[in-house]
Amino acid sequence: MSPGLGLAILFVLIGTTASALVMPRRGSFLLSLLLAAAGVVAGELVAIATRVGGPQLGALHPVADAVGVVLFEVTGAVLAPARRRGP
């Protein structure tokens, strides 16, 4: 496995965990995981297309990836209905 892919997976897992800690009743873990992955991919595409995205760490742009994850997670939290806890 390439170091860039390992770092991208780490960003996705950190973004998902942070989202679950900050907004525990919004969406499922799987939804948060998908949104974080989409955020990393979108952040990379924007960084590559605009050549702006902060310093490059291997094949990734950590600043652009973090911004992408935050934007996708916040959007998902706003759009996803709150989960109900048991009675």
Secondary structure, 3 states (H helix, E strand, C coil): CCHHHHHHHHHHHHHHHHHHHHCCCECCHHHHHHHHHHHHHHHHHHHHHHCCCCCCECCECHHHHHHHHHHHHHHHHHHCCECCCCC
